[in-house]
Amino acid sequence: MPWRFSPFRIFLPVALGYAAAATAFGALATALHVGLWMTLGMSAVLYSGALQSTVLGVMVLNPPFGLLLAVAFGVNMRHMLYGPHLETHRQGHWRRIDRWLTAGFLTDELYALGLDDRLSPETWTSIGLGLYVSWILGTAVGAWGAGQVPHAWLASFGLALPSLFVALLIPRLRARPEAAGAVSALLLALIGRFMDWPEVYYLVPILGGATIAYLYSPKSREN
């Protein structure tokens, strides 16, 4: 029997993945003694697993506010390209309400779904709102659940989000550029860690890994 296209079948696994990652974030924030409302506020405003986990790590060092802004810009720089590309791909067939509603919800997964022409703008907007809600609820469950487990277990939550992103990264290492970028970023991060360099060094592995990956890509050689 051929697989039948269904928006719900697309939404459900992504929403479950969001809820699981958000639960890990909420538990990790509680383990680092971040208040409940602050934790929920980060999920509501930042709405980015990578950025939120990075901010938690930087907050422990009590950095200046300007550094947090620089880290946020570096981690989420790719999102600046999502909207224009979707607009071009859909040939401008977006209602203004859809643009406003999903501008802040344009995650990696929602961007990928937007490239599927079988999804109408209304369905795509509904999926975006549903994923946002699942992220908030997951954060609340994680923050509450961390208070129900023995305190000695909380230290292990620090490995939850890094392990999740490593698991998401490994399947994408299918070619030399991606592998070179990942290895370069890892080495740069380890150097900064062992040398105990300033907090601003967080940006170096991000930019360095992206640069190395681009230099190894076929497009850079064509140029």
N, C-alpha and C positions, 0 to 999 in steps of 0.2 A: 504494500500500500504506500503510495507516494506521500512524502511529508507535506503537510498542509500548513501554509504560512499563517501564523497567528501572532498578533502583537503581544498577547498575554504570554505566549511561550517565549518571547524575546524578553519581556519585562521581568518575569519571575526569577530566572537565574541571576540576572544582573542585580535585582533588588536584594536577593538573598546574599549575594557577594558584598553588596554595600552594607547591609545590616551586620554581617560578620566583621567586616573591617571597622565599622563604626563602634561595634561593641568592644573590640580590642582597644580602640582609641580611648573610649570612655573609661575602661578599666585602667589603662596606662596613666591617664590624667589623674585619676583618683589615687593611684599608687604614688604619683609625684606631688600629692597634696594640693591639687588644683580644685577649687570649689566647684560644686555642681553647676551653678548658674554660669560660671565662667566657661566650664567645659561645654555646656549646651550652646552658649553664645558663640564659641569658636566654630562649632559645627554649623550653626545657623548662618554665620557671616562669612567665614572662610570657605567652608564646604569643599575641602580638599584633603584627602587622606595624606598625601605626600607633604603638603604644606603644614597641616596641623601637627603631624608627627615631628617635622623639622622644627616648628615653632616651640613645641614642648621641649625638645632637646636644647634649643638655644635659650629658652626662658630660665632654665636651671642656672645658667651662667649670668643672669641678670644683666642683659646687654642693653645698650641704648635703643630707643625706639627707632631711630634711623636705620640701625642694623636689621631690625626685624622687617622693616619695609624693603630693604635691599634683598634680604633672603626671600621674602614673598614674591618679589618681582622676578628673581632668578629662577625660582622653582616653577612658577606658573607662567613663564614667558611664552610657552607654546600656545597657551589659550588665546593669545592675541591674533593667532592665525586661523583659529577654528571658525569664527563667525564669517569673515570674508570668504573663506573657501566654501562654506556651506551656501552662502548667498550666491556665489558663482555657480556652484553645482546645481542648485535648485532654480537657477535662472530668474531670481528675484520673485518667485512665487511664494512669498511669505507674507502672512498678514502682520500688520504692525503689532497687534496684541501678542502674537506668537513670539515675535522678536523680543518684546519687553519682558514677557513672562519667563523666557528661557535664557536670557542673556547671562544671568548669574548662575544658572544651573548647567552650563555647557561643559560637562565633564568629558573625559576621554571617551567613555563608553557611549554617552549620548551623542557625541560628535560622530562616532562610527555609525550609530543607528541612523543619524540624519542623512548619511550618504546612501541609504537604501531607499530607492524611489518608490517602493511598495508602501512605505509609511506616509500617510497624509500628514500635513503640518499639524492638524488638530490632534492626531494620535501621538505624534512625536512630542508635542507640548505636554500631553497628559502623562506620557511616560517620564518626561523630565521632572514634572511635579511629583510623581509617585516615587521616583528615586530619591528626590530631596527629602521627602517625608520618611522614607526608610532609613536614610542616614541619620536623621534627627532621633528617630525612635531607637535605632541601634546604639547611639551614643548614650541615651538615657538608660537603656538596659545595662550597658557596660558599666556606667558610673554607679548605678544602684547595685549591680551584682558584685562589684569589687568590694563593697562594704559587707557582703554576706559570706565572704571566704576568709580563711585564716590569713592574718597579716603576713606570715612568712611566704605565702603564695604570690603576693603582689609583686615581688621583685621579678618573677618570671614573666609578668606581663610586658616588661620592657623589651622582650624579644619578639612579641607578637607582631607588631607592625613591620619592623625590619624584615622578619621572616616572610611576611605576606608579600612585601615588595620584591624580595629576592625570588620568591616563587613566581611572581608575575613577570619578572625580568628574564629568567632562564629560558622559557619557551621562545622568546623573541630573539635569542642569540643564534640566528640561522645563517648569518653571513659574516664575513671578516670585518666590515665596518662596525656592526653592532658589538661584536666581541671586543674589538680594539677600543671602542669607546667605554665599554663597561670595565675592562681591565684597567684602562688609564684612570678612570674616575676612582676606582678602588685603590689603586696605588697612591694617587694624590691624597685621598682621604686618610689612608694609613700613615703617610708621611706627616701630614698635619697633626694627626692624633699623637704619634710618638714624639714629635718635636714640640708638642704643646703650644702650637701657634695660636694667634688671636682668633676670636670667634668669627671674624670676617672671612676666615679661610674656608668656611662652609661653601662659599661661592666658587672657589677655585676648582674643586672636583666636578661641579656641575658644568661650568664653562669649559674646563679642560677636556672632559670626556666627550662633550658635544662637538668640540673642535676636532678632536682626533677622529671621531666617527665620520665627520664630514670630509676630512682630508682623505680618508680611506674609501669614501663612496665613489662610485663611477661618475656621478655628476660633477664632482670637484675636478676630476681628471679631464672631463670634457671641456670645462671652463679654462 
